[in-house]
């Protein structure tokens, strides 16, 4: 199993997603007191935003890696 690691940006994606799932489950199960509901919904919104940011950042990094590999392949193919 991969070790959990915290980045300099805070919790990792899996930690954020787990907290979001727990928060949503408590809301759906009716475990949240009405006085806490708005706070829980705000936290869920923050978690969704953080997850999206991490997914977008990862997508950009992966696209750069793939582009770099394609460039390397083109250069290697041109030398033959």
SEBAZA-985953 format. One line per field, with one value per residue (C-alpha): residue number from 1; residue in three letters; x, y, z. Coordinates in Angstrom, 2 decimals, padded with zeros to 5 digits. Example, Ala and Ser with C-alpha at 12.3 -4.5 7.8 and 13.67 -1.06 7.14 Angstrom:
<recs>
pos	(1  2) $
code	(ALA  SER) $
xx	(012.30  013.67) $
yy	(-004.50  -001.06) $
zz	(007.80  007.14) $
</recs>
This chain:
<recs>
pos	(1  2  3  4  5  6  7  8  9  10  11  12  13  14  15  16  17  18  19  20  21  22  23  24  25  26  27  28  29  30  31  32  33  34  35  36  37  38  39  40  41  42  43  44  45  46  47  48  49  50  51  52  53  54  55  56  57  58  59  60  61  62  63  64  65  66  67  68  69  70  71  72  73  74  75  76  77  78  79  80) $
code	(UNK  UNK  UNK  UNK  UNK  UNK  UNK  UNK  UNK  UNK  UNK  UNK  UNK  UNK  UNK  UNK  UNK  UNK  UNK  UNK  UNK  UNK  UNK  UNK  UNK  UNK  UNK  UNK  UNK  UNK  UNK  UNK  UNK  UNK  UNK  UNK  UNK  UNK  UNK  UNK  UNK  UNK  UNK  UNK  UNK  UNK  UNK  UNK  UNK  UNK  UNK  UNK  UNK  UNK  UNK  UNK  UNK  UNK  UNK  UNK  UNK  UNK  UNK  UNK  UNK  UNK  UNK  UNK  UNK  UNK  UNK  UNK  UNK  UNK  UNK  UNK  UNK  UNK  UNK  UNK) $
xx	(000.00  001.27  002.27  000.17  002.12  001.23  002.37  003.49  -000.01  -001.71  -003.53  -003.30  -006.20  -007.12  -007.35  -009.52  -011.79  -012.15  -013.13  -015.59  -017.17  -017.50  -018.99  -021.52  -022.43  -023.11  -025.33  -027.19  -027.69  -029.20  -026.42  -025.77  -027.61  -029.39  -027.13  -024.07  -025.51  -024.31  -020.81  -020.72  -021.98  -019.36  -016.64  -017.87  -017.72  -014.14  -013.17  -014.69  -012.76  -009.51  -010.04  -010.74  -007.59  -005.49  -007.07  -006.48  -002.87  -002.27  -003.85  -001.55  001.54  000.54  -000.06  003.42  005.02  003.18  004.12  007.75  007.69  006.17  008.86  011.56  010.02  009.89  013.53  014.61  012.61  014.21  017.73  017.23) $
yy	(000.00  003.44  005.64  008.73  011.88  015.43  017.92  021.44  022.37  020.52  017.22  014.99  014.19  010.93  012.65  015.41  012.93  010.80  013.82  014.88  011.42  011.37  014.86  014.04  010.74  012.49  015.03  012.35  010.19  013.10  013.01  016.73  019.08  021.85  024.38  022.64  022.09  025.31  024.80  021.23  022.36  025.12  022.62  020.19  023.01  023.85  020.18  019.89  022.98  021.61  018.24  019.95  022.06  018.97  017.09  020.03  020.42  016.70  016.78  019.62  017.78  014.56  016.44  018.00  014.60  013.06  016.01  015.63  011.92  012.64  015.22  012.72  010.12  012.61  013.58  009.94  009.10  011.96  010.68  007.34) $
zz	(000.00  -000.87  002.02  002.62  002.18  002.88  000.33  001.01  -000.14  002.71  002.68  -000.36  -002.68  -000.94  002.43  001.01  -000.78  002.37  004.44  001.75  001.67  005.46  005.49  002.79  004.46  007.76  005.98  004.02  007.12  009.00  011.60  011.30  013.61  011.74  013.47  011.98  008.51  006.91  008.31  006.95  003.54  003.41  004.32  001.67  -000.90  000.13  -000.14  -003.62  -004.74  -003.31  -005.02  -008.33  -008.01  -007.33  -010.25  -012.60  -011.48  -011.96  -015.42  -016.46  -015.15  -016.93  -020.19  -019.93  -019.34  -022.29  -024.52  -023.46  -024.29  -027.68  -028.38  -027.41  -029.72  -032.60  -032.07  -031.86  -034.97  -036.89  -036.21  -037.94) $
</recs>
